[in-house]
Amino acid sequence: MSRTKVIPIPVLGRHAINAYLLLGRRPVVVDAGTPGSGRRIHDEVARHGVDPADIALIVITHGHIDHFGSAAELHRLTGAPLAAHAADLEPFRTGRARRPYLPTGPMGRLMQRDRRLHVRVEGFEPDLLLRGETSLDDFGIAGRIMPTPGHTAGSVSVLTDEGDLVAGDLVANSFMGLIPGKPANPPFHDDPQGNLASLRAMLALDPRALHVGHGSPLDPARVGRWARREDRRLTRRAAAGRLTVRTRTSA
């Protein structure tokens, strides 16, 4: 069986916002970028020698505008079904991320003022509503979709059988990818400790690389060291009553 190839599709800048093309027996796309980027993703898929009409599935990692903003458009352009987790169904249906955003640091506090994060985009109804671990074998990829809640309640990652983890916003490169290779929090987390628990659970599966929504691929060993420091930081903040967590909603 041939190895699944993971190809980044830049949506903004070189690495500031990424979608991904997974090439196995059939192609699968992970994430749909910002509003208005559906055609760009479509054309990038074609540039890699793949007929966009052959895409077997579009996996949306979570309910933030920079990841599902063009989901409905990309679905129309390709005809591919959309897969997304039930716990983020409200944003997907309404076309608007849950508010307020909960910043992880200074960048998040600055970015939450950006009006582009608060727009309403075209909503969608997932064709494949995820609730637990889901095999991708029927869609031509040797791998599985893994629930990784914390960044949002419905965050998911894709883990190939070869160990490539397409991790959405489970972790990021520092400063939205401007410092490549340096692990950091993305600007927002709904549940920082829950997200860290998901990250550590994925690291325990011994991935070979983490392909993230913001920045270049991250080395798991370096991410693991960062995660240990982050655990101590979050524990101190929680003990001081300085950790804000969104109350989880059900779907």
GITABEL-V8392 format. One record per residue. N is the residue number from 0. RES is the residue in one small letter. SS is DSSP state (@ for helix, = for strand, . for the rest). Layout:
n/res/ss
N/RES/SS
N/RES/SS
//
This chain:
n/res/ss
0/m/.
1/s/.
2/r/.
3/t/.
4/k/=
5/v/=
6/i/=
7/p/=
8/i/=
9/p/=
10/v/=
11/l/=
12/g/.
13/r/.
14/h/.
15/a/.
16/i/=
17/n/=
18/a/=
19/y/=
20/l/=
21/l/=
22/l/=
23/g/.
24/r/.
25/r/.
26/p/=
27/v/=
28/v/=
29/v/=
30/d/.
31/a/.
32/g/.
33/t/.
34/p/.
35/g/.
36/s/.
37/g/@
38/r/@
39/r/@
40/i/@
41/h/@
42/d/@
43/e/@
44/v/@
45/a/@
46/r/@
47/h/.
48/g/.
49/v/.
50/d/.
51/p/@
52/a/@
53/d/@
54/i/.
55/a/.
56/l/=
57/i/=
58/v/=
59/i/.
60/t/.
61/h/.
62/g/.
63/h/.
64/i/@
65/d/@
66/h/@
67/f/@
68/g/.
69/s/.
70/a/@
71/a/@
72/e/@
73/l/@
74/h/@
75/r/@
76/l/@
77/t/@
78/g/.
79/a/.
80/p/=
81/l/=
82/a/=
83/a/=
84/h/=
85/a/@
86/a/@
87/d/@
88/l/@
89/e/@
90/p/@
91/f/@
92/r/@
93/t/@
94/g/.
95/r/.
96/a/.
97/r/.
98/r/.
99/p/.
100/y/.
101/l/.
102/p/=
103/t/.
104/g/.
105/p/@
106/m/@
107/g/@
108/r/@
109/l/@
110/m/@
111/q/.
112/r/.
113/d/.
114/r/@
115/r/@
116/l/@
117/h/@
118/v/.
119/r/.
120/v/.
121/e/.
122/g/.
123/f/.
124/e/.
125/p/.
126/d/.
127/l/=
128/l/=
129/l/=
130/r/.
131/g/.
132/e/.
133/t/=
134/s/=
135/l/.
136/d/@
137/d/@
138/f/@
139/g/.
140/i/.
141/a/.
142/g/=
143/r/=
144/i/=
145/m/=
146/p/=
147/t/.
148/p/.
149/g/.
150/h/.
151/t/.
152/a/.
153/g/.
154/s/.
155/v/=
156/s/=
157/v/=
158/l/=
159/t/=
160/d/.
161/e/.
162/g/.
163/d/=
164/l/=
165/v/=
166/a/=
167/g/=
168/d/.
169/l/.
170/v/.
171/a/=
172/n/=
173/s/@
174/f/@
175/m/@
176/g/@
177/l/.
178/i/=
179/p/=
180/g/=
181/k/=
182/p/=
183/a/=
184/n/.
185/p/.
186/p/.
187/f/=
188/h/.
189/d/.
190/d/.
191/p/@
192/q/@
193/g/@
194/n/@
195/l/@
196/a/@
197/s/@
198/l/@
199/r/@
200/a/@
201/m/@
202/l/@
203/a/.
204/l/.
205/d/.
206/p/.
207/r/.
208/a/=
209/l/=
210/h/=
211/v/=
212/g/.
213/h/.
214/g/.
215/s/.
216/p/.
217/l/=
218/d/.
219/p/@
220/a/@
221/r/@
222/v/@
223/g/@
224/r/@
225/w/@
226/a/@
227/r/@
228/r/@
229/e/@
230/d/@
231/r/@
232/r/@
233/l/@
234/t/@
235/r/@
236/r/@
237/a/@
238/a/@
239/a/.
240/g/.
241/r/.
242/l/.
243/t/.
244/v/.
245/r/.
246/t/.
247/r/.
248/t/.
249/s/.
250/a/.
//
